[in-house]
């Protein structure tokens, strides 16, 4: 009753928020982000720009393209 009346996070929710907070400031290469429930902990601005690749080669090509576009 206390938890629900105070809108507190469960231990698991708190841990997830803390763990994913650092990811919001880094380049993200993490298999867990294929899952919608994990992406929910990522900041909205980053979530909108998150790209999921099917293999490593495609991810490297996407990364190269990103940096080439950033230089231009």
N, C-alpha and C positions, 0 to 999 in steps of 0.2 A: 504494500500500500504506500509506504513512504517513497519508494523509488518512483512509482508512477505519478504520485502527486507532485513530485519535485522535478519531473522530466529529466531524471538522471540517466546516464548511460550505464549499461551493464558492463561488467569487467571486460568481456569480449569486445563489445562495441568500443569502449575506451581504448583498448589495446590497438584495435584496427585503425582508429582515428590517429593515434600516435605513430603507428608504423607507417601509414600512408602519408602522413604530413610531410615527412622528409622526401618522399617520392615526388611530391608536387613541385619540388625545386630542382629536379634532376632529369636527365634523359632517362626514359623508362624502357628497360628491356626486362620484361618479367612475364612469364607464362601465366601467372595468376590473373593478369589483366584481360585475358580472353573471357573471363567470367564477368557477367554483368554485375553481380553482387560485389566483386572486388572493385570494379570501376566506379561504383557508387561512392567510394571513399576518396576518389580523386577530385580535385577542385573542378568546378564546372567549366571554367575557361580552358583547362587542359583536357578535360574529357571530350570536349567538342573537337579538339585537334588530334586526338589519339588515333594512331593508325595501327592496325593489327595485320601482320604479314604472315603468310603461310609457311615461309621458309627463310633461312638466314640470308641467302643470296638476294632475295627481293627486299629484305629489310635494309641491306647495305646499299642497294641501288636507290631506295627511297631516301636514305640518309645522305647519300652523295647529292641527290637532286635537291634536297632541302638546303644544303650548304651552298650549292651553286646558285640557287635562287636568292639566297641571303646575300651573296656577294654582289649580285647584279643590282 
